[in-house]
Amino acid sequence: MIAAIREKICPSCKTIFNCTDNCWCNDFPPIIPMNDKGCLCKSCLTNEMKFRIQEYVENLNPDRIKSIQNLGLPSTLIEGIDYTIDKNGYKVFSPWYLLRQGSCCSNKCTNCPYPIKINE
């Protein structure tokens, strides 16, 4: 069955974009409540998501960590949300992604959000 394509207009930037039943926005973490304004384009949704994620990880406490971990790992990694690309072309996982993996892997990740002490 072919998914119906619907044309949408982003309420933030007025960009026209396409949406389907299996939309790219389903890959984003479910942390932004749906509202009456309508769907955001990929760029605006990414920016809004980055803002919300920063709020989540700024003041971590056990309840916040648990709520992030309960999301589990994403099925699709999103650049700028789950990772960035360093100057050597390597993926560097974000604190958000590392929290979603559920525990510290003890690999001394650059952005490790876990308050651990690794024996050198």
N, C-alpha and C positions, 0 to 999 in steps of 0.2 A: 504494500500500500504506500502510495506517495503522500508525504506529509504536505498539508496545505501551507502555503507561504502567505503570511500576512505582512503587509507593509505597515510600519509603525513610525511614529515621530517621537524622538526623545524629548521629554518635557524640559530637560535642562539646557540642551544645546541646539535643539530643533533639527538635528540630523535625522534623515530618513534612513531606516534600516529594515531588514527583513527578519521575521520571526516565524518559527515553525513549532509544531508540537514537541519536537525534540531539540529545543533551542540551546544555543551555546551558553545562555545564562544559567542553565541547570548545572553547569560545571562549577559554578561559584558556591562558596559555603553559604548555607542557609542562615545568615545572621542579620539580614536586612528585612524588616517586615514589608510585606506587599502593601501598597497604598492605592488610593484612588487616582493618583497622578498618571499612572501608566508605566510602561517599561522604559528603562534607561538603555541607551546605546552601549556598546561594549566599552568604549572609552570612559563614559560617565559612570557606568557601573563599576569599572575597575577603580576609578578614583574614589568613589563612595566607599567601596569595599576596603581600600587601603586606609581610609580615614577611620572606618569602624574597627578594623583590625588593630590599628594603633591604639585606639581607646581600650580594646580588650587586653592588650599586652602591656600597656603602660604601668598599670598598678595591679600586677598579678597577686592573687591570693589563692588559697587552695580551692575555693569554689569556682573561681574563674578558670583555673587550670583544668579542673575536672570537666567543666562545661565545654571547653575547647577540645579536650581529649575525647569526650563523648561523641564528637562529630566524626571521629575516625579519620583515616587518611583519605584524601581526595581521590576520586577515580581518574581525574585528569589534572595534571599540574598546570598552573596558570602563571606565566611569567609576570613578575611584579607583585604577585600575591604569595605564591608558594616558593618562589626562587627568583634570583637575579642571575645575570651572567657576568662573571668577573672579567678582568682584562685579558686573561688567558683563554677565555671561551668556556670556562667550567661553570656548571650550575652551583650556586651557593644557596642552600636552603634558608628560608626566612625563619625567624623565631616562631612565627605562626605555624608553619609547616612542622617544625621540630616539636612544638607542643602537641600538634595533632597526632604525631607518631606515638604518643603515649608515655614515653619515658626517655631518659637520657641514654644515648647509645655509647657513651664514654669514648667517643672518637675526637673529642675536643673541637667540635664544630664551631666555625667562626661566629655564628649567631646563636649559640646555645643559650636558651632562656632558663635552663634548669640550674638552680643554685647548688652545684655539686663541687666536690673537691676531688680531683683526680691525682693519685700518687704519681709523681714524676719519676 
